[in-house]
Structures are given as C-alpha cells and as structure tokens.
Amino acid sequence: MMDRIVRNLTLFSLNHPRWVILLTVLVTLAFASQFHKVAIDTDPKHMLPVESKVRQFNDQMEKEFVLHPDVIALGIINENGIFNRITFTQIGDLTRKIQEMSGVISRDVVSLATLDNITAQGGELIVHPALDPIPKTESDFKAIQRDLLGNLLFVNRIVSPDGTATAIYVPIEPTANGKAIADSIRKLLPQNTSASGGDRYFLAGDPVARDTFGAEMFRQMGIFSPIAGLVMCIALWFMFRSAPLIIANMAVAMVSIIWSMGLFIGLGYPIHIMSSMSPVFLMAIATDSVHIFNEFAFRYGEVRDKRRAILETMAAVGHPVFYSDLTTALGFAALATATIVPVKVFGLLVGFGTLVILLMSYTLVPAIMALLDERKISRAAHSTKQEGSLEPSYLARLGEFCVRHAGRIAIAGLALLVISGVGLSLIQVNNNMVHWFKSGSDIRVADRELNTRLGGTSTGYLVIEASSENAIKDPAMLGAIEGLQRTLEKDPLVGKTFSVVDIVKRINRVLHGDDPVFDRIPDSATEIGQYLFLFGMSAKPSDLDNIVDYPFQKANLMLQLKSWDAGVMRSVIDRTKNYLSAHPLPGGATVSPAGIATFNLVWSDEVLWGMIESFMAGLALVLIILVLQTRSIPWGILTFLPLLFTIAVIYGFVGFLAKDFDMPVAVLSTLSLGLAVDFAIHFVARFRQRLRERPGVREALVWTVARPGKGILLNALLFALGFAVMMGASLTPYITVGILMAVIMLLSAVMSIVYLPVLIKFFQRILIKGEKS
C-alpha cells in the first residue's frame, strides 16, 4: 500500500508540478506568518514541568522566605585591596545607580553599602550598613578592614578573606532580562582601570549566563544556518553540477524548517536552547533527498527519458526513503517521553519537520525534477557518470575487499567495540550552564574570578522544617544546624554557609563587648528569641525573612557554591544525609534541598534517566519498524546492528575524552537513533532488491556498495558538512552537537558500507533463506 501511495503522489506531482509548487509556497507562507509571535525561554525552572514536586516546593520556599532566584553578581577586585576611598566610593555610587534601574528589586540589592553590620554601643544593639559612613582617614579604613574581615557574616559572603574582592548582588524581577540589566550595569563601570584605582569588574550569575545564552543562541543560528546551507549547496554542486537539483534540496530544507518552526511558534511554544538548533538539524536531514538525486542521475543516464527516470527512481528509493525518514522522525519523537520540557518540544518539532521532509520527497522534489530542462539533466547525469568512473570502481573494490576479508574486519570491529565499552564506563553525567560558554568568554572568566575570591556564584538552600512553632529558637536546634554548617563547609566547593545561627551568634558576641568567648549560641530559647526580636526591629525585613519564617518553625540554610556542576549539590545532599544519620535534628525535624543548584541537579538526573528511558523506548521502536520494513526478524536485526555499533563507539569516545554527559550530549544519544540507522535501511533495501533482480550474493553486495553506497557516502558527507560549520560557534553545546553529529553520520555510513557486507556474508544462510534467487 505504501508503494501505491508513493507512486500516486509522484504521478500527481509529475502531472501537476506547478500546482504542487504553488500549494507548497502558499502553505509555507501561512506557517511563516506565525514567526512574529516567537518567544525565548532559557529559565532553568522551566526545564521541569509545572507539576514537578521539586519545582512546586522551590516556588513555595521562595515565597515563604522572600527569596529572589534571579541574582546578578557584580564582582569588584583590586589586587591592592578594596579598603580605599576610590573603591568604597565606587561601591556606594554603583549600588545607588543599580537600585534605580528598571527591573532591579532595589530594596534587596546587597553590597557593603546596604548589608547591615551588627554592632553594639552602651549595651544597645545597633544595625547599620557597613559603609555608613565611608571612612575618611587611613586609620578609619584599617579599623573597618579589621571589623569586616573579623566578621563571619561578611567574609566570603560579600568580602574575600584577603580583602581584595567584594561583590554587589543584584536581584532582578522574574520578567526582567538578565543580559539587558548586565549590559546597563556595564555602562556604569569605569572604563579605565588606572583611573578607578586598580578596580576590575566582573559580572556573573545565572540570569547573566542564561539570558546571554538566549540571545547568543539566536545570533549563532542566524550565522551558522545560512553558512551550513551555503556549504551544502557548494557540496551539491560538486556532486551533481546542477543548480535545479541544489534548489530542490534546499527548498525541501527551507519548507521543513518554516513549517515546523511556524507550527510550534503558532501553538505558543517558546524557543529553548535545543529547539534553536532545529534549523541545522532539519537542513541536514533534508539531505536524504541526495539518494533520490543520485539514483535519478543514474537512471536518466540509462533510459534517457525524464518521466520514466523519475518514476523508476521513486520506485527504487521510495521505500527506503519512507522508512529511513520515518525512523528518524520516531527517533526524535521518542524525546517526548522525557520529562525535560525543552527536550520534549525539540523532539516533537524536529520529528514533525522530518515528516514534512518525507512528504516533500514525494511531492516537491518530483515536481521540481519534472520541470528540469532536459539538457541540464543530461549534464547532471553526464557529471555523475564521469565522476562515477572513479568512485564506483573504488567503492566496488571496497566491496570486494569487505567480502574477501570479512573475518579480519569482524575481529577489528569486535576489538573496537570492547574498547568502546571501556569508554562508556568512564562517562560522567553533569550539567553546567556556565560551561556552555567557551573558557575565555567574559562569563566564564567572571565566574572563575568570583568563585576563586568569594563564596561562589551558585546558590543552594537547605530548608529545615520542625514539627512545632518556635522550634528554631531552641538552642539544641541551632546547635544542630551549626554542626551541619561546619560539616558542609569541609567541602572545598562549598564557599559559604549562612543561617539564623550566624545572626544569633553575632548578636550574642557584640552584646557582650565583642568578646570572642560569646561567639556562640546562647543557652536559653528565651534569650535567642529576644535577640531575634531586637534584630528584626533594627534590620531590614529581608535580613531575617530570608532565613526564618515568623512562626519560627522553618529555617533556611543558604549555601554559596563555587561551581555550577550538578555534582556539587549532590555532594551537599549526601553530606547532609550522612550528618543527619549520625546527628538527627531535634523533634524529628526534616531537611529538604531547594534553590537553583538543586534545580540543576534534578534536571541533570532527569536528563540522564529520561534520556535512557527515551533511548530504550526508541531502540525498541526502531527495531520493530525495521522488522516490519524488512518483513523479516533476521533482516530487521541486521539493519539494527550498525546503529548499536555507532552509538557504542561514539559515546565510548566521549567517555575517553572525559566530556560531560550533559543535556546536548544526552539528547544526541536519542537523536542518533533515527539518523544513524538511515544508511543501513538504504543499504539493506537496495541489496535485497538487487538480489531479487540478479541472483548472486557476492555480486549484489559489490553492486550495493558501489551504487547505493555512493548515495550513502554523499548523504553522510553533506550531513557532516552541514553540522561541521557549527564547530566555529562561540557556544559549546553547538560545537559539541556539530562535532558529534558529523562523526555519527560519517561513522554510520562507513558501518553500513563496510560492516553490513561482512555481516551479510557471515549470516547469508539465515538471511537469504526465503529470498528469491
């Protein structure tokens, strides 16, 4: 039935080529009309679905503790020390100007000019900003330096232990753009380091990285999509020497991109990091039409009749094109089983685009070929024949070599498979958005500097919840929290912990004449309650709101982490569990993680297990399709083997390189399902077809390597060139995708024309049984 559908579509397109092209253009314009609605979403929260318990709990904690998830860190570093008039004046001026910016939550901007310092005078608690007023004399600067560097509320949190760095923390509104605010802050910074007293400035934090990436990913796609198209056009010209065939291939790519992007934008889906890559993916997938052009050139050279050549071409390659595109679409659609929202959208988007490519292969491509000038077709066929005079003979010799040395090739493949298995065992799962920028980028440099000097740019929370009100005032409870803090601080990547314990200890000390002996938790819950009441009356509301709730039943232990690696928060959680197993909190109180670091960890795990589940489901689905397509279990399994081999080798290589198994790499594992199996489908289908026409396994294998094998190699080369251009990107996910996809396609092509002949020779008695001879 499928063959009848292909023939009917082809006949309609041949009989009404202009109508087919006109209808395609009109539908394309309709989808393109949705592009003005495009929206960008790079918020890590939206990586998880709304019903996610982690997301709901985090939202609840942010509300209860009045926390701001989006905070920009402006680092100020002076190798001679920040305790000087120029630097302090700059801190005050910058803080004031930043507070006036639109999108900034001004009341909660934290710097030395706003962060409250707790002191006492005449037995009375005094809470005031550290730089109120700015010192005037050298002795005053030394005094404030001693005061701040001796105050654990400030050290690592907002001033470095060596006094060379400080930071201004800028919380922004949920709807504000971090990159736009960061750019506005940059305009306030002195441009001359010598004039600024040697101060250097660095902007870091999740909103900066996230929104910079969001803007950059569109710029990168705007650059590399046309370049990829140009590279493919040049390659197609050298392959076929025919402008109409190039136009046909690129038209299929453009139609699929516009239809799929227009559909999802029109349905209200925002563009995420992965979906921003879809144009290059679809452009490369559209190169599957090379199989049609390659066979058409051969057929026309043989029959010299355009209509007959088109019909015979579609009869020969229509079946494998259908199943190769179908498996590709299903491989992408398998991502819909993942829990990561952008991955779902990307999988469905490219899956739909691949089905559009399949439709265009049976309609738009034949319609364009039907309008080709006979003389241009003759030149293309002649070019193919001339170029083929070397390539088919070379490929034929390769086919002969594979058949003759099947045993040695099989042993080499098994050895490579074993080595790949070792590499697979070395894979490390991790996600780090900062690492999505190149090492020398401003964002990576700023992140390194602030993580080195201060407590860290990544934030996590541990929420302690007791069973009764006022439990947080219990000295035993505070003692347990302090013990947990000291335990966590043993991790070198935990740069700073901060909780209500630190406030209580500081108040106790300053009210006892700044005697270090009293830098401890008071013995009485009543005394602790009085201290917190005094502090609440004197300080900004957020100073206490961020760390306790008002019934004093919950406390928030805030963590500054020196890395965005997901494993850092995992280590925090593991240390917490180990501590609590040996030192249970009073009254059965519980501890739950939250914050952006927890989000990073959770969706990192979701990427791992979600991709594994999608991958396994995809493997099963592809195998079923291959069995149905070949109408044979042995042939289905044989067609399936190059896919497994390709994936094992590629990801074994990833393991040996110690490349993080992050979101882009994990997604590629599932995407390769549909892409890497395409060539095997074409090879097996054309081999069996040839074997039915002319009995003889050896001759059929050599012919398949030489003739359809050329189309396989051309398709792989076009695909690889399309992705290779992404290696010039400034964002590492695009570089990773470009390299891996190019290698996957080249390797799967080599697997199809080298190892399939070997496998067919070894198992020919099982495989050829039932075939017409």
N, C-alpha and C positions, 0 to 999 in steps of 0.2 A: 504493500500500500504506500509505503514511504517513497519507493521508486516512482510510483504513479504520480504522487504529489509533486515530486521534483520535476518530473517530465512535464506535467501540466503547467507549473509555474514558469518553467523555462520556455515552453511553447508560447504561453501568453506574452512573456517578455519579448520574445523574438518577433511575435506578430504585432505587438503594440509598444515598441520601445520608447517612443516619445511620450506616450501616456504614462508609462511606468516611471519615467524620469520626472515628468511634471508632478505626478502624485507624490513621489518621494520628496521633491522640493517643497511642496505645499505642507506636507506633514512635518517636515524638518523645520520650516518657518514657524509652525504652530508651537512646537516644542521650544524653539529658540525664544519665543515671546515670553517665556517664563523666567528667563535669566535675570531680569531686573529685580526679582524677588530674592536673590541669593543672600544667604546669611552664613556667617562663620561662627563656629563654636569650637574652642580649644580648652574649655573649662574641664579640668580633670574630674570634677564632680559628675559631669555628665557622661563620663565613661561608664558609670554604673547606672542601671535602670532606677527609676523613681521608687519602685517598690523594694529596692535593696535595703536590708536591715542596717547595713553599715552606713549607707547614705542617710537614712532616716535618723539613726542615732546621732550621727555627726551634726545634722541640722538641729536636732533638739539640744545638743550640748552647746552649740554656738549661740543659740537663743538664750539658754539659761545662764551662760557665763558671759554674755555680751561680747563674744569673740568675733574678730574680723578675719575671715580666711584669706583674704587677698591683701597682702602687705608687701610693699616695696621697701627694700633696704638700701639706703644711700650711705655707703661707707666713706669715711674720711680718714686718710692715712697720712701721717707725717713722720718720717724716719727720725726726726729730731725731737719728736714728742708733740702731742696735741695741746699740752698745757702752756699756751701762749696766747697773747691778746688777739692776734690775727685769726687764729683758728677758732677761738671761742666766739669772736665777733661774727665770723662766718657761720658758725653753728646757729647762733641766735637769729641772724638775718635769714638764713635759708629756712629755718624752722618756721619763721613767721610768714615768709613768702609762700612756702609749700602749703601752709594751713589755709591760705587764701585761694588756693587752686580749686577749680570746679572738679568734682568727683572725688576729692580727698575728704575723709572723715576727720575734720580739723581738730575736734576736741580730743581725739585719741592718738594724735601724732606723738611719737615718743622720741625724745632726744635729751641731751644734757640740759637743754633749755626748758624742758617740760617735765621730765621724770622727777618725781618727788624724792627728796632726800629726807630721811628721818633723823632728826637731832632732838636734843632736849636742852632747855635753859631754865635754871631755877626749879628743876623738878617738873617742868611743863613740857609736854610733847609738842615739838614744832615740825611741821611738814611743809617743805617748800622746794621749788625746783633747784637743782644743783647749781645752775648758773644765775641765780638770783641773789645778788647782782654779780656781774662779771668782775673778777678780781682786778685790782688796779696796780698793785706792786708785785715785785718779784717774790717777796715773802708770802704774799697772799696766794700766788699761783702755786708755790710749793706746799702751802697749807692745804689747798683744795686738792692738790695731787695726792698728798698723804691721806686725806679724808676719803676720796673716791676709790683709790686703789686699795684701801684697807676696808672697804665696804663691799661685802659679797653680793649685795643687791645690785651693784653696778658692774663688778668685774666679770668679764666675758659676756655679760648680758648687753652692755652698752659701751663699755670701755675695755680695751685689751689690757691684760696683766702688765705689759711692759709700757703702757701709756702712749703707744704710738698710733692707736686707732680708736675710732668711735663710729657710731652709726646713728642715722636718723631713720626711724621706722615709720613708714607712711601707709596707714590703712586706707584702702580706697573702696568706693561704693561697689556693690555687686555688678552694676551695669557699666561701670567705668572701664575704659580700655587702658590696661597697664602700660602698653607701649607708648600711647599718646601722653600719658602723665609722665612717664620716664623721659620722653623727649622734651616735655615742658620743663622738667627739672634740670635737664642738661643745659638748657638755655640760661639758667640762673647761675651756673657754675663758672668760676673764673677760668679763663682760657689760658692764662699764663701762670705756670707753676711757681716761678720765682716771685711773681707779684703776690701770690697767695700764701707766701711764707713756706713754700715747700709742700703744701697740702695737695694730695692726689684724691680723686673722687671716683667711686665705683658704684654702679647701680646693679643690684641683683634682686633675687626674689622670684617666686612663682609667677606673679602677674606679668613681670617683665619678660621672662622666658616664654611664657605661654602665649601672650599676645604678640610678641615679636615673631615667634614661630608662625602664628596665624597669618600675619602679614607677609612674612617671608615665603611661606609655602605657596601663596598665590603668585608672588613675583617669580619664584623658581619655576612654577609650572608655566607661567606666561613666557618664560625664556626657553625652557627646555622642550616644551611640547612642539613649538614650531621647528626647533633645531632637530628634534627627533624625526619630524615629518620630512624635513629637508634631506636629512641623511638617508632616510628610506627611499625618497624619490631618486636620489643620486644612485643608490644601490640598484633600484629597479631599472634605471636607465641602462646601467652597465649589463644588467641581466637580460633585458628584453629589447632595448633600443626602441621603445615605443611609448610616446607621450600619452596616447589614449589609455594604454594599459596602466600607466602610472596614475593617471587621473581616476581611473576606475578603482584602483586600490585605495587611494587617498579619499575618494568620495565615500567608500564604504566606512572608512575610519571616522570621517567627519560626521556622517549621518549617525553612526552608533554613539558617538560622544554627545552630540546635541540631543538626540532622543533620550538617552539615559539621564544625562545631567538635567535636561529640561523637565523630565518626568518627576525626578526626586525633588528638585527645587520647587516645582509646582505643587507637589504634595506637602510641602512645608518642612522638608528635611534640611537641616543646616549642613554645611560642608565641613567635615572634620579633616584631620591630618591624612587619613587613609584615602578618603574619597577624593581628596585633592590630587592624588596620584592616578586616578582612574583614566584621564585622557591618554596618558602614555601607555597604560595597560591596554586600553581598547585599540589604540593605534597599532600596537604590536600584535594584538590578537587578530586584527584585520588582515595581517599579512598571510593568514591562512588561504586567502584568495590566490596566493602565489601558486598553490597546487593546481588551481583552475587554469591560470595563465600558462604555466609550464606545460600542462597536458594539451591545452589548446594549441600552443605553438607547435608541438609535435604532431598533433592530429591534422592541423591545417597543412603542414608540410607534407603529410602523407596523402590527404584526399583532395586538397586544393579547392574545397567548397566550404565557404564560411558557415552557412547554416548547418550543414552536416557535421562540420568540425565542432561547432558549439554543442549540438545535440549529443554527439559521441563523447565529448569531453564531460558533459554533465552526467551522462550515463555511467562513465568510468569513475569519476571522482565524487559524484553527488552523494553516494552512500557513505564513504569515509569522511567527507566534509561534514555531513549531518551529524555523525556520531562523535567526531572529534570536537566540533563546536558544542554539542550537547553535553559531553563530559566536562568541557571547560566551563560551561555555564553552571552545571551542577556542582563542580568543584568550588566555584565562587559562592554559589548559593548555599553551600554547606556551612558557610560562615554565619548564616542566620541562626544557627544553633548556639552560637557563642553568646555570652552574657554581656560582653563589652559592646555598648551601643554603636560607636563608630565603626567597629568591625562588622556588625550586622548590616549597617547601611551600605558600607563599601561592598560587601559580598553580594548583596542584592542588586546594587547599582551596576556593578561590572557583569554580574550574571545576566541581567536584562540586556545590557549593551551587547553581550556576546550573542544572545538570541537575535538581536537586531542584525548583527553581522551575518548570522546564518540566513536570515530572511533576504538580506541584500545579495548574498551569494547566489541565490536562485532567481532574483528579480533584477536588481540594478546592474549587477555585473553582466549577465547575458544581454540586457538591454543596451548597455554601452558597447559591448562587443558586436552587437547586431548593427550598430551604426558606424563601425570602424570601416575606414577606407581599405579596399582590397589590397592596394599597393603597400599601405603601411603594415597590413597583416603579413604580406609576403616578406617585407623587410624584417619584421619581428621573427617570423618563422625561419628565415634565412640566417638571422643572427643567432638564434637558438641552435640551429644546425651547425653553424660554423664554430660557435663556442663549444657546442656539444661534441665536436670532433675530438677534443682533448678530454673534457670532463667525463663523458660516458665511458670512454675507454679506460680512463683512470679509475672510475668507480667500478667498472666491470672487473678490472684487475683486483680491486679491493675485495669485491665479492668473491672472486676466485680464491684469493688469499684466505678469507674468512672460512670458506668451506674446506679448504685444504688443511688449514692449521687450527681447526675447531678446538682440539684438545688443549693446545697451548694457550689459546685465547681464553678458554674457560677457566684454566688454572690461574691465569693472570687476574681475571675478574674476581675469582673467589678470594685471592690474596688481597685485592683492593677492598673487597667487602669486609674482610676481617679487620684490616687497618681502620676502615671507616667505623667499625663497631667500637674500636678503642676511642676514636674521636668523639663518638656520640656519648660515651660515658663521661666525657670531660665538659660537656655543655653546662653552663651556669645560667640560670634564669635570673634576669634582673631588668628593671626599668629605671631610667634616669633621664628625665626630660632635658636637664641641662646638657647631658651628653649628646643630645640631638643637634647641638651646635659644634662646630669644629673647635679644636683645642685652643687655637689662637683668637677666637672670637671674643668680642667685648664681654659677652655674657659669661663665657667660661672663665675668662681672666678675673672678672669681678667676683664670681662665685668662689674661685680658689683663694683670692686675697681675703675675702671676708671669712671664709671657713678657717683659714690659717690664723687670722688675727683674733677673731671673736668666737662666740659660742656656736655659730652656724646659721645658715640661711634656710634650712628646712625645719619645719615646726611639727611637733607631735604633742599629743596630750594623753595623760592617763587620768581618767575620771574615777575618783574614789567615792563610792556611794555606801553610806551606812544605813542601818535599819531604823534609826530613830533620829529625831531632830536634836541639834546641839551636840551630836556625837563628834563632830570635827573639833570642838573645843576641848575634848578630853585629852589630857597630856599624853596618855598612852597611845591614842590615835595619832597625835602629832609626832610622837617618837617613832611610831612605825613608819609613817610617811617619810620622816627624815632618814631612817635606815634604808628605805627604798631609794631615796635620792642618792645617798652615798654609794649604794651598790651600783646604780645605773651610771654614776659618774666615773666608775672604773673603766667603762668602755671608752676608748680613745676617740670614738666618733660621736660621743655624747658630750657636746661642748659646754652645756649649761642646763641645770635644772632649777626650777623656781616654783615655789608653792607658798601657801599661807604660813608654813613653818618658818620660812626666811623672814617674813614680816614680823612674826611674833618674837623671834629671837633678836631681831634688830631693835625692836621697841624695848624689850627687856634689858638689853645692854645699855642703850642710851639713857634710859630712866634710872640706871644705876651708875651714873657718872662715867659712861663709856668703858666700864671695867670689863675686860675680856672674860673674866670669870663668869659673868652673867650672859655671855653669848650662848645661851641655852634655852630650852623650853621650860617655862615656869611649872611648878608642881601642882598648881591649882587651876581647875577649869574656870573658876570664877575670875581669877587674875587674867587668864587668857581672854576671857570674854570682855573684861574691862579694856584690855589693850586693843582688841579689835574694834571696840566701840569708839575709843579715842581716835584710832587711826581713821575709821570711817567718817568721823566728824571733821577731820582735818584734811584728808587727802581727796583727790579726785575720785568720783564714784567708781570709775573703771579700775582703779588700782586694787580695789577689793572685789569688785564684781567679777573680774576675770579669773579669780582663784577660789572663791567660795560662793555658795548660794546663801540666801538670807535665813532659811531655817537651819543653816549650818549642818546640813545632812549630806552635802556633797562638797568635795574639794577637787580642784583641777591642778594636777601636777603638770607644769608646762616644760617642754623639752626643746632645746635648740640642738639640732643635729648638724654635723659637719659634712654631710653627704646626702644627696638625693637618692642614693641607691636604696632600692626596696629592702635589701637585706639589713640595713641599719635598724629600721623599725622592727624587723623580725627579731633582731638580737635584743632590742629593748624589751619586747614582749616576752622573749624566752627568759631573760634575766629577771623580769618581774615575776614570772611564774615560779621560777626557782626560789626567789626570795620569799614569796608568799607561802610556798610549801613548807619552808622552814620557819617562817615568822608570820603566821596568819594575822590579819588585821583584827582588831578588837570587834566583838559583836558580829562577826561574820561579814564584815564589810567587803564589798567587791571592787575590783579594778577593771576598767574597760578602756581600751585604746581608742583614740579619735585623732582628728587633725589631718592635714594634707599628707603627712608622711604615712599615716595609716591608709589613706586612700590609695597612695602609690603602691603600698604593699598589697592591698586587697585586689586591685585590678591587675597587678603583676601576676598574682596567683590565678586570677580569673583568666588572664591571657594564657598561662601555662595549661591549666586543666581544661579551659574552654576550647583552646586550640587542639589539645589532644583528643577531646571528645569529638570536635568537628572533624578532625583528621581521620579518626577511626570510622566515624559515620560516613565520611566522604570516600574512604578506601572501600568500604563495603558497597556503597552505592555505585562507584565506578566499576568495581568488579562485576556487579550484577549487570550493569549496562553493557560491559564488554562481552559477557556471556550471551546476553540477548542479541547483541550486534553480530557476533560471530556464529550464533546458534550452536555453540559448542563449548562445553566446560573446559576441555584442554586448550582450545584456541583462546578462550577468554582469559585463562590463567597466564598463558604465554604472553599475550598482549599486555598483561598487567605487570609482568616482571621488570621490564625496563624502568617503569615508574618507581618501583620499590628501590631498585638499584641506584637510580639517580638521586632520590631523596636521601638514601643512606650515605652516599658519597659526599653530597653537598653539605649535609649537616654534620657529618664526621669532620669535614674540613673546617666548618665553623667552630667545632669543639677544639680542634688543634690550634686554631688562631686565638682562642680564649675570647672570642667575640661574644658579648652578652646576648643571650636568647631573649631579646626584648620584643616589644609589640610588632615592629616591622618584620623581624625575622620569623616570629611565631606565625604571623599571618601568611607569610610566604610558604610555610610548610603546607598549609591547606590549599593555597592558590596553585601550588605546583601540581596538585592532583589532576586538575583539568588540563594544564598546559603541557606537562611532561609526558602525558600519555598520547597526545595527538599524533606524534610521528609514528608510534607503534601501530596505532589504528590504521593510518595510511599504508604503512608497510605491509601489514598482515592482509588487509583487504585487497591490495593490488597483487600481492603474491598469490593469494588463493584464486583471484580472478585469472591471472596469467597461467596458473597451473591447470585450471579447467580448460583454458583455450589451447594450451600446448603442454601435454604431459612431459614430466621430467623435472624432478625437484631441483637438481643442480642448476639446470638452465634457467628455471624460474627464479631461483634465488639470485643468480648473477644479474638477470634482467631487472629484477626489482631493485637491487642495489644501484644499478646503473641508471634506470629511467625514473621511477618514482623517487629513488634516492636523491636524485638531483633536486627535485622539488622540496624534499625534506631538508636538504642542506641549505637551499636558498631561503626557505622559510625560517630556518633557525638563524641563518646569518642576518636576515632582515630584522628578526625579533631581537637578536643580540645587539645589533647596531642601534635599534630604537631605544633600548634600555641603557646601552653603554654611555650615551650622552649625559645621563644623569650622574655619572661619576664626576662631572665638573660642578655639581651643585655645592652650595655652601652649607646645606643641612645634611647631617649624617644619615638620617633614615632614607633619604633619596639616593645617597651614594650606595648604601647597603642594598637597597632594592635594585638599583641599576646593576651592580656587580653580580649579585646572586641570581637575578632573573636571566641575565645574559649567559651566565655559566650553566644554569639549569637547562636552558633551551639548547645550548650547544652540546652539552653532555647527553641530554636525552636524544638528540639527533644522532650523535655518534653511537649511542647504545642501540638505537633502532637499526642502523645500517651495518653495525659490526656484530653485536651480540645476538640479535634476532636470527640471522642466518646460522649462527653457531647452535642456538637452542633448537631451531627447526631441524637442523641436521641430526642432532642427538636424539630428538624425540619424534622423528618423522613417522615411525611406525604407528605411534599413538595419534599423531596429528593428522596424517594423510589418510588414515582409515576413514572411509566413507566419502572422501573427496573423489570427484570424477576424475578419471585419468585417461 
